[in-house]
């Protein structure tokens, strides 16, 4: 799988390259500025890109801007954005195209290497990987009187896992329940939130994220 | 038509001249009283007399200051220094305040030259309708002596600056202390624990791999917690989103994170300096937190505009009102933070609501550092 990396701190960039090399990814470009990133994304058209939000020359949100600009030109270009902090505002901007193949995670998530690699693969396959902190903030925004208040504790848990971008079977493994039970919970959630059911995993995730973002 | 428009104006000018005339003459009596009191200060009885006469003169002069306002472009400010309460030090302070002597000069000048000017203007007003009245000259002449001297203005400014500087340095010092404590008890302690776990894991790697693995997992958790603590700390010092997106983006991010629907409307042609931007951000954050906690509102809004060298922030909500800086809701802190930049905050919060807070921050704007992003909210 071909990857583009954008990270300006050499220490972290080298770490990421080593990590990805060890998991059968091919790093086709490792850049450290916003303009270089945009160029690399459009030139290499990688299977997935791992991008730091803050990059030179302005040291603001160059990475995020370049990722969004590239996705506007190549819809669905898979990008996983990493940051030292997560903002709902940025999550919203990344998701606003309605296209999958997008991820937004705290840099700490790299610690759990298996999950991190799984998140990259998910994004590359057109899925999503949203940081649990983003999802927690989104869930916290909804008052108990909103339709979310009607969900059972278990359904809320499943909703959170789904919003982070996990497939049914991944949710089943994580919550120690059967695939069938997960499907049942998801049907209930969609009914309670009046969302149209969809057989497609990633489309369901987008529907849930759009709902939470409103 | 034009003549008719002039008549009431002319009439009112005559009225004003007739008001100023006797007032000016009354000044003679006050001046005499003051001089008499000054003479008697050789005896103790002069002290209260002088204080009394000065109080009268100051009230009288302040009255004249307000009366003059319609004839001048700006109101005449009061020049007096604050007075101590003890009688003898008060008398000395009065004698040492240049405004006392300028008032006296004004009383005398107003009664003489002022009267001549007013009489001349009265005569002209009565016999020759088109003559520009002398009354404006009279007002400007009054202003010369009644307004504070540049020196007095500067003294007042220095007092204000000294007070706000003390506040600012004190606030900063306590912030630095808080950061030091948070780092010391938080991230630093976690890193020590992390180092210990790693050291022990290294020792056990060959003898007890299972225990070593457990220690490594602990080390990872410790790292994550240290990062979370540092992240929270950074947010409190200078939120990353403010660096990345400036005030508009940061306020949008604040608004999105609230349960309450918040309408944000920002029109800034550039970026203020970092300290001003940060003060404005934390002020808005504090106000939105207050709204969420206390106002019981169903919606709120924030507007930011810039004009005449000032950034104006207006925040409001449709809650139950009744907010006061005294209720300890952090508004005093906001006021203090803004004062360091000569900024002001006014609070309007009647008991039934709504609450409207207006903040003004004098500042210059630089051209935008980041390219204008597409507004997504």
Boltz contact constraints between the chains, C-beta under 6 A:
constraints:
  - contact:
      token1: [A, 60]
      token2: [B, 244]
      max_distance: 6.0
  - contact:
      token1: [A, 60]
      token2: [B, 370]
      max_distance: 6.0
  - contact:
      token1: [A, 61]
      token2: [B, 244]
      max_distance: 6.0
  - contact:
      token1: [A, 85]
      token2: [B, 231]
      max_distance: 6.0
  - contact:
      token1: [A, 85]
      token2: [B, 240]
      max_distance: 6.0
  - contact:
      token1: [A, 87]
      token2: [B, 241]
      max_distance: 6.0
  - contact:
      token1: [A, 87]
      token2: [B, 253]
      max_distance: 6.0
  - contact:
      token1: [A, 88]
      token2: [B, 256]
      max_distance: 6.0
  - contact:
      token1: [A, 88]
      token2: [B, 257]
      max_distance: 6.0
  - contact:
      token1: [A, 89]
      token2: [B, 252]
      max_distance: 6.0
  - contact:
      token1: [A, 89]
      token2: [B, 253]
      max_distance: 6.0
  - contact:
      token1: [A, 89]
      token2: [B, 256]
      max_distance: 6.0
  - contact:
      token1: [A, 93]
      token2: [B, 376]
      max_distance: 6.0
  - contact:
      token1: [A, 108]
      token2: [B, 224]
      max_distance: 6.0
  - contact:
      token1: [A, 108]
      token2: [B, 227]
      max_distance: 6.0
  - contact:
      token1: [A, 111]
      token2: [B, 220]
      max_distance: 6.0
  - contact:
      token1: [A, 141]
      token2: [B, 259]
      max_distance: 6.0
  - contact:
      token1: [A, 143]
      token2: [B, 259]
      max_distance: 6.0
